[in-house]
Amino acid sequence: MAELDEIGIEARALLNQAYDGVLSTHSADMPGYPFGSVMPYCLDRGGVPVIYIANIAQHTRNVQANPKVSLIVLDRSVGDVQTNGRLTLLADAQPVPEDDVDAAERYFSFFPDARRFHNTHSFAFYRLMPVRLRYIGGFGRIHWLSPERVLRPNPFRAEEERAMLEHMNADHRQAMRRYCEAGGVALEAGCEPALVGIDGEGFQLRVGSRVVRFAFPAPVSTQAEVRAALVAMARSGQ
């Protein structure tokens, strides 16, 4: 059980840092064949991946005909993709209700350009509700995991997260530059990192067109603990 808990933590860390993967759907035009699509995603308040797809897209038509999908995400930190961690989610794609403003706004915080997509085509949000997950953490480290072992709800309500983001982005730009420097994240001239997400285990900065994950030294569950962790990381250069 302890080993599975540790594997679940590793799998969740990968899910939190990837932000894109390959979505596989059942082809409606070519029955029996899988159809793969590159797919950005972010995690909602419950830790579930959310995607934003055009109604005219082939993968959307596939999902509408058969909502059973998979999403594979990869750790690209090492050159050989076969030695890196990877996570496959077997999931049911469920439309996000139109009144779920929090899921939409969190996605647009991560991917602000997506807010304009509806000007060209009709788009809709879907949640990928995991049924089972397959994590490979290296040679011989292969595990099936239940969603309960991987997903963790965000301890912060939407308004709490929004307040922390606004405060950091307004008053602590220098601290965010320190996080990037310490983490080896290159900042191009004129590029200002922006805090776009916080959860119980870390936070995300948008750096240009990228989203970069930073883990807290220890899990947090209150705004005071977030503040203490961010201050400590800025002071120590983590």
C-alpha positions as CSV (number, residue, x, y, z in Angstrom):
1,M,0.0,0.0,0.0
2,A,2.8,2.4,0.9
3,E,4.4,1.8,-2.5
4,L,1.2,2.5,-4.3
5,D,0.7,5.7,-2.4
6,E,4.2,6.8,-3.5
7,I,3.5,5.8,-7.1
8,G,0.2,7.8,-6.9
9,I,2.1,10.8,-5.8
10,E,4.5,10.5,-8.7
11,A,1.7,10.0,-11.2
12,R,-0.1,13.1,-9.8
13,A,3.0,15.2,-10.1
14,L,3.4,14.3,-13.7
15,L,-0.3,15.1,-14.4
16,N,0.2,18.4,-12.7
17,Q,3.3,19.4,-14.7
18,A,2.5,18.2,-18.2
19,Y,-0.4,20.5,-19.4
20,D,-0.7,18.7,-22.7
21,G,-0.9,15.1,-24.0
22,V,-2.3,12.9,-26.7
23,L,-6.1,12.4,-26.5
24,S,-7.2,9.1,-28.2
25,T,-10.8,8.8,-29.2
26,H,-12.8,6.1,-31.1
27,S,-13.0,7.1,-34.8
28,A,-16.5,7.7,-35.9
29,D,-15.5,7.8,-39.6
30,M,-13.2,4.7,-39.4
31,P,-14.9,2.4,-36.9
32,G,-12.5,0.3,-34.9
33,Y,-9.5,2.6,-35.3
34,P,-8.2,5.0,-32.6
35,F,-7.8,8.7,-33.4
36,G,-5.0,10.7,-31.7
37,S,-5.0,14.4,-31.1
38,V,-2.5,16.7,-29.4
39,M,-4.5,18.2,-26.5
40,P,-3.8,20.9,-23.9
41,Y,-5.5,20.5,-20.5
42,C,-5.6,21.9,-17.0
43,L,-6.9,20.4,-13.8
44,D,-10.2,21.5,-12.3
45,R,-11.0,22.1,-8.7
46,G,-11.3,18.3,-8.2
47,G,-8.0,17.5,-9.9
48,V,-9.7,16.2,-13.0
49,P,-8.3,17.1,-16.5
50,V,-10.4,19.7,-18.5
51,I,-10.1,20.1,-22.2
52,Y,-11.5,22.7,-24.6
53,I,-12.4,21.4,-28.1
54,A,-14.1,22.8,-31.2
55,N,-17.4,21.3,-32.2
56,I,-16.2,20.9,-35.8
57,A,-13.1,18.9,-34.8
58,Q,-12.9,15.2,-35.6
59,H,-12.1,14.3,-32.0
60,T,-15.2,16.2,-30.8
61,R,-17.4,14.2,-33.2
62,N,-15.7,11.1,-32.0
63,V,-16.3,11.9,-28.3
64,Q,-20.0,12.7,-29.0
65,A,-20.4,9.3,-30.6
66,N,-18.4,7.4,-27.9
67,P,-17.2,9.2,-24.8
68,K,-14.7,6.5,-23.8
69,V,-11.2,8.1,-24.3
70,S,-7.6,7.9,-23.2
71,L,-5.1,10.7,-22.5
72,I,-1.4,10.0,-22.3
73,V,1.0,12.5,-20.8
74,L,4.7,12.3,-20.9
75,D,7.6,13.6,-18.8
76,R,9.8,15.4,-21.3
77,S,12.6,16.3,-18.9
78,V,15.0,13.6,-20.2
79,G,15.9,13.0,-23.8
80,D,14.9,9.4,-24.1
81,V,11.1,9.3,-23.9
82,Q,11.1,5.6,-23.2
83,T,13.0,6.1,-20.0
84,N,10.8,8.9,-18.7
85,G,7.6,8.7,-16.7
86,R,4.3,8.5,-18.6
87,L,0.7,8.3,-17.5
88,T,-2.3,7.0,-19.4
89,L,-5.8,7.9,-18.2
90,L,-8.7,5.8,-19.3
91,A,-11.6,8.2,-18.9
92,D,-15.2,9.1,-19.8
93,A,-15.4,12.5,-21.5
94,Q,-18.3,14.5,-19.9
95,P,-19.5,17.9,-21.1
96,V,-18.8,20.7,-18.5
97,P,-22.1,22.5,-17.7
98,E,-22.2,26.0,-19.2
99,D,-22.7,27.5,-15.7
100,D,-19.4,26.0,-14.4
101,V,-17.6,29.3,-14.7
102,D,-14.7,28.2,-12.4
103,A,-13.6,25.4,-14.7
104,A,-13.6,27.8,-17.7
105,E,-11.8,30.6,-16.0
106,R,-9.1,28.3,-14.6
107,Y,-8.5,26.9,-18.1
108,F,-8.3,30.4,-19.6
109,S,-5.9,31.4,-16.8
110,F,-3.5,28.7,-18.1
111,F,-4.2,29.2,-21.8
112,P,-5.4,32.9,-22.2
113,D,-5.3,32.7,-26.0
114,A,-8.0,30.1,-25.9
115,R,-10.5,32.7,-24.7
116,R,-10.7,34.0,-28.3
117,F,-11.2,30.6,-30.0
118,H,-15.0,30.9,-30.0
119,N,-14.6,33.9,-32.3
120,T,-13.8,31.5,-35.1
121,H,-15.6,28.3,-34.1
122,S,-18.0,27.0,-31.4
123,F,-16.0,25.4,-28.6
124,A,-17.0,23.4,-25.5
125,F,-15.3,22.2,-22.3
126,Y,-15.1,18.5,-21.4
127,R,-14.0,16.8,-18.2
128,L,-12.0,13.6,-18.6
129,M,-13.3,11.6,-15.7
130,P,-10.7,8.9,-15.0
131,V,-11.8,5.3,-14.6
132,R,-8.4,3.8,-14.3
133,L,-4.8,5.0,-14.8
134,R,-1.6,3.3,-16.0
135,Y,1.7,4.8,-14.7
136,I,5.1,3.8,-15.9
137,G,7.9,5.4,-13.8
138,G,10.8,3.6,-15.5
139,F,12.0,0.1,-16.1
140,G,10.0,-2.4,-14.0
141,R,7.9,0.3,-12.4
142,I,4.6,-0.3,-14.0
143,H,1.3,0.1,-12.1
144,W,-2.4,0.3,-12.6
145,L,-3.9,2.9,-10.3
146,S,-7.4,3.9,-9.2
147,P,-8.4,7.5,-9.6
148,E,-8.5,7.8,-5.8
149,R,-4.8,7.1,-5.6
150,V,-3.9,9.8,-8.1
151,L,-6.4,12.7,-8.0
152,R,-6.4,15.2,-5.2
153,P,-9.0,18.0,-4.9
154,N,-7.6,21.5,-4.7
155,P,-8.0,22.7,-1.1
156,F,-8.7,26.3,-2.2
157,R,-12.0,27.6,-3.4
158,A,-12.1,29.6,-6.6
159,E,-12.2,33.0,-4.8
160,E,-9.3,32.0,-2.5
161,E,-7.1,31.0,-5.4
162,R,-8.1,34.1,-7.4
163,A,-7.1,36.4,-4.5
164,M,-3.7,34.7,-4.1
165,L,-3.0,35.0,-7.9
166,E,-4.0,38.6,-8.0
167,H,-1.9,39.5,-4.9
168,M,1.2,37.7,-6.3
169,N,0.9,39.1,-9.8
170,A,0.4,42.6,-8.5
171,D,3.0,42.8,-5.8
172,H,5.6,40.0,-6.1
173,R,6.9,39.8,-9.7
174,Q,10.5,39.7,-8.4
175,A,9.8,36.6,-6.4
176,M,8.4,34.9,-9.5
177,R,11.5,35.7,-11.4
178,R,13.5,34.2,-8.6
179,Y,11.5,31.0,-8.8
180,C,12.3,30.8,-12.5
181,E,16.0,31.5,-12.1
182,A,16.4,28.9,-9.3
183,G,14.4,26.4,-11.4
184,G,16.5,26.9,-14.5
185,V,13.6,28.4,-16.4
186,A,14.9,30.9,-19.0
187,L,13.3,34.3,-19.2
188,E,13.5,36.0,-22.5
189,A,14.0,39.8,-22.5
190,G,10.7,41.5,-21.6
191,C,9.1,38.3,-20.4
192,E,7.3,38.6,-17.1
193,P,6.2,35.3,-15.4
194,A,2.6,35.3,-14.2
195,L,1.1,33.1,-11.5
196,V,-1.8,31.2,-13.0
197,G,-2.7,28.4,-10.6
198,I,-2.2,27.2,-7.0
199,D,-3.1,23.9,-5.3
200,G,-2.2,22.0,-2.3
201,E,1.1,20.7,-3.7
202,G,2.5,23.5,-5.9
203,F,1.8,26.3,-8.3
204,Q,2.1,27.1,-11.9
205,L,3.7,30.1,-13.7
206,R,2.9,31.1,-17.2
207,V,6.2,32.0,-18.8
208,G,5.7,33.3,-22.3
209,S,3.7,30.5,-24.0
210,R,4.7,27.9,-21.5
211,V,3.2,26.8,-18.2
212,V,5.8,25.7,-15.7
213,R,5.1,23.8,-12.5
214,F,6.8,24.4,-9.2
215,A,6.3,22.0,-6.2
216,F,6.0,23.3,-2.7
217,P,8.5,21.8,-0.2
218,A,5.5,20.2,1.7
219,P,1.8,20.1,1.1
220,V,-0.3,23.1,2.1
221,S,-4.0,23.5,2.9
222,T,-4.4,27.2,4.0
223,Q,-3.6,30.5,2.5
224,A,-1.2,31.2,5.3
225,E,0.7,28.0,4.5
226,V,0.9,29.1,0.9
227,R,2.3,32.4,1.8
228,A,4.9,30.9,4.1
229,A,6.0,28.4,1.4
230,L,6.3,31.1,-1.3
231,V,8.3,33.4,1.0
232,A,10.6,30.5,2.0
233,M,11.1,29.5,-1.7
234,A,11.9,33.1,-2.7
235,R,14.4,33.5,0.1
236,S,16.2,30.2,-0.4
237,G,16.2,30.5,-4.2
238,Q,14.3,27.3,-4.7
